[in-house]
Amino acid sequence: MWQTIGHPKTIDLLKRVFTQDTASHAYMLVGPPHVGKMTLALDIARELNCQADLEQKPCGECFACRKIADAKHPDVQILALNQNGPDEVKEKTEIGIERINDMLHSASLPPFEGRYRVYIIDEASNLSTDAANRLLKTLEEPVGKIIFLLLTSNTAKIPTTVISRCQKLVLNRVKTVEIERELVERWRVEPEKARLLAQLSHGCPGWGVQASTNTELMAERNSQFEKLVNIMKNSYGERFSISTQLVMQFARKREYVYETLDTWAGWWRDILLAKTGCYDNIVSIDFKPALAEMARTYQLVQIKAIIKYFLDAVMQLKQNANPRLVLDTMMLNIPKTQEPVLDRS
């Protein structure tokens, strides 16, 4: 059974080519964070190496499937920027050529236990130029039972030559109702909580699954909301202090800053919906009283402008604009207001 939530057309395509033994030697899985890229990559690895009958693959129960699930299968390797621990994350911002060389050395050998060697490169946009060029040589001349799976949420940072050697699979956001159903049926999440998590996932089921067991994610979300509310009433000096924190975080982990700004933009989208009376479409349903309060505080034109400030900041950062300039300008543009009420009762 495939563990991936959603993406039925992509899964049907992959099943067909694997059944016909016409699989590509390299796939690029493209989609936003938490949309299911890694889950699908591991499903592919299980499908290719599962020991069950064809119609039952991947069974999830055979020796190969269990070893892949436990990250112990010798023919399935995951290459990621931070896999060697947090100490190296501060020192390295790229996947270097040395790690690609190590991976390709094992790729020159036949499968040890399974039918295929599968190499998963998480966030392939982190590959250094030398590493990408080294990988390109292998992608141009594939040999044996080897499949490369390149995962990314940003193809702009991957050389077009590498992209052209892969079959591109775009993973779009999953329907909220489908995420809610899976949370209830597969992860046994209480229905009301599943509905909230599905809404907050914004089409990315991985976030909802993590949040169903990791209370820190919801606590972080609430903290981000409180920080945003404080920004509205802070002095410019205090705002620039928050901007400095974001710039420092951006240097270490860009995705955290992107997610923060996306969260803030989503908060203001809900305020916009509250302002226009569209309460049934609000995502943060657990914050409706606060949304209504802030909607009364701001004019519609202000709310629309604030949303644009956050979205523009994300776009500019992804285009490699100066983080300090982008974030300071964003803080300056946000209008001040009286302290809103955050009572969710």
N, C-alpha and C positions, 0 to 999 in steps of 0.2 A: 504493500500500500504506500502510495506517495504521501509524504508528510506535508508537502507544500499546500498552503491555503490559497485557493484561487488559481488564476492563470491556466484554465482548462485547455485553451487552444495551444498554448506552448507545450503543455504536458502531452497532449495528443500527438503533436508534431514529433516530439522526442521519442515517444513510444513507437511511432511508426518507423522512424529511421533506425532505431535500435533493433526493431524486429526484422527489418529488411537488411540489417548490417550495412547501412549506408551512412553511418554517423560521420560528421565532420571531425577533423582532428583537433579543432579549436572552436570554442564558443565564447562569446562575450555576453554576459548577463548584465543588462543595464537597467537601473531603476533606483528610486530613492532609498535612503537608509531604512532598514527594517521591513522592506516590501517582500522579502522572502528569497533573496538571491542566494544566500548561503544554504538555506534549507533546500532549495532546488538543486544546487550544486551537489549536495550530499545525496539527494534522491537519485541524481544521475549516476553518482559513484556506486550507489547500491544497486541500481538497475543493471549496470554493466557487469557487476561482479557477484550478483545474487546467485545462490546455488539452487534456487527453487525452479519449478517448471516455468516455462515462458509466460503463461497467462497469469502466474502468481507473482511475478517480479514487480517491484522489490518486496519480498515477503516480510522483511523486518525481523525475522526470527532465526534465519540460518546463521551459521558461523561467520560468514563474510559480512552480512548485514549488521550483526551485533558488534563486530570489531570496528566497522566503519562508524557506527553510532558512538562507540567508546573512543574514537580517534586512535585506534591501535592497529589499523590495517596497514601492512607495510607497503601496499601498492597505492595508497591514497594519502597524498600529502597536501597540507594547507600552508601556504606562504602568506604571512601577514606582517604588517609593519611592527605591531606591538606583541608578537607572539613570544618574544624572548624576555618579556617582563617589563614592568614600568620603568626600571632604571635606564633602559635603552631608549625609551620613547623620548626622553628629554634630550638625548644625544643625537638621535637619528630621526630625520624627517623624510627619508627615502628608503626604498628597498634597493639595496646596492647590488652591484654586479656579482659580488662574491656569493651572495645567497642564490642568485640565478644560476651561477656556475655549479654550485653544489646540487641544485635541483636537477639541472640538465645532465649532470654526471650519472645520477641514478636513472634518469630517463633513457639513457643509452643502453640500459640493461633490460632484459625481458621481465615481464611480471613475475613476482616472487611467489604469490599465492593465487591471485585472481586471474581474470581474463584480460583486464586492462589496467594499465597504470593511469591514475587520474591525478592531475596536478591542479589545485585550486589556488588562484592568486587573488586574495581578498583586497579590494580597493586597488586595482591595478594602476590607478592614476598615481599611486605612490612610487611607482617604478622610476628609478633614475634614468637619465637618457642612455647611459651605457648599458644598464640592465635591460631596458626595453630593446635596444639594438641587438643585444646578445640573444634575447628571447626570439627576436624576429628571424634570426638565422635558422633556428629550429622550426619555427612556424612555416618558413618557406620550404623546408625540406623535411617534412614529418616522416618518421619511420616507426614501424611496429605498432603494437597495440597501446597507443598512448593518446590520451585526450587532455587538452588544456582547457581549463575553465577560468576565464578572466572576469572578475566581478568588479563593477564600478558604478558609482552614482554620478560620475563626471567624466565623460569621454573627451572633453576638451583638452585634458592634460595627457592624453595617450596619443602617441604618434599615429598619424593616419595610416602609415604602412603596417603597423601592428593591427589596427582595427580592420583593415582590408583583408587580412589573413584569417579573420575569425568570422564565424557565422553569428550575426548579432541577434540576440533575443531580448526584446524590450519587455520588462515587467511593469505593467501599469498598476496603479493603485487598486486595491481590492474593494468591492462593495462593502459598506458598513454592515449591512444585514448578514452578509456571509461571514464576516469576522465575528459578529455577535453570536451567530449560530455555532461556529467552531469553538468559541470560548466556553459556551454552555455545554456542548455535547462532548467535546474532546478533553477539555481541561476542567470540566465540572465547576465552572465559575457561576456564582449566584446570578440569576438573570438580570437583576437591576444593575449590579456591578458590571456585568458583561456588556450591557447596553452603553454604559458610560465609557468603558474602556474602548469599545468599538468606535464610538464617536471620537474619542481623543486620539485614536490611532491614525486618523486622517488617511485611511486606506492602506496603512502599513501594518499588517497583522503582527509582525514581530514585536512591535512596541507593546501591543495589547497583551500578548502572551507573557512578555517579561513583566509588565506591570501587574499582572494577575497574581504573581508570587513575590515580586520585589517591591516592598512597600516604599523603598527609597525613591523609586521613580515618581510615585504620586507625591511624595513629600517634596521632591525637587521641583515638580510642577507647581505646587502650591507656593514654594519659595520664590519661584520665578514670577508668579503673579504678584506676590507681595512686593518684590523688588520693583516691578513695573509701576505699581501704585505709588511707591515711594519716589520713583523718578519724577512723577507728575508734580509732586509738591516740594521736591528738593531744590536747593539753590544750584546755580550753574557749577559752582565748585564741587558740590557733592555729585552732580551728574558726571562731571569730568573724571571724578574718582572711579565711578562705575565704568566709564568708558575705558579708563586705563586698565581696569581688571579684565575687561573683555579683550582688549588688545593683547595682553599677556597670555590669556587663554587661547586666543587665535594663533599665537606663535607655537603653542604646544599641541592644540587639538582643534582644528578648524571646525570640524563637524559639531562640536559642542556649541560654538558661537552661532553657527547656522541654525541649529535646532532652537537655541534661545530666542533668536530673532523671529524665527517661524512661529514659536509659541506665543510671543508677544503680538505678532501680526494676527494670529488666530484669535487671541483674546479680544483684540479690537474689532475683528470681523464680527464676533458675537455681540459686541456693544452696538455695532452698526445694525445688526438684526434686531436687537432689543429696541433701538431707537425707532426703527420702522415697524415695530410691532410683530415681527416674524419670529416669535418665541419658539415655534415648533421646529425651526431649523437651527437652533443654537446647538453648538457642540458641547460647551462646558455647562451641561445641564445642572451640575451641582453648585454653580455659582450664579444662578439666575438673579437672586436679590442684588448681588453686587453689580451685575451687568445692568440691571434696571436703574440702579443708583447712578452709575457712571453715564449711562445714556441720557439721564436727565441733566447731568452736569455739562455735557458738551453739545455743541451744535453739530448737525449732520455734516457740514462741510469740513469741520475740524476732524471729525472721526475718519472721514475718507482720506484726508491729508495725512493723518497719523499712520494709517495702514500703509499708505504709499511710502512714507519715510522708511518703514521697516523693510518692505519688499525691495525698495531701491538699494538699501544698504546691503542686503544679501546679494543682489545682482552685482553690485559694484565690487564687493569682496571676492566674488567668484571670478570677476574679470581682472583680479590682481591689482585693484586700486589700493592706495595707501590705507591700511586699516585704521591708523590714528585719525587721519583726515575724515574718512567715511563715518566712523563711530562718533567722533566729536561733533561733526555736522548734524548727525542724526539727533544727538542729545540736545543741541541748540534749537533744533526745529520743533521739538515736542513742546507744546504749550503747557504752562503751569495751570494747576487747578487746586481747589480745596480738597482736603483729604476725603476720599470716597469711603462709604461704608462697606466693609467686607464681611458682614454677617451673612452666613449661608443658611441660616435657619429658616 
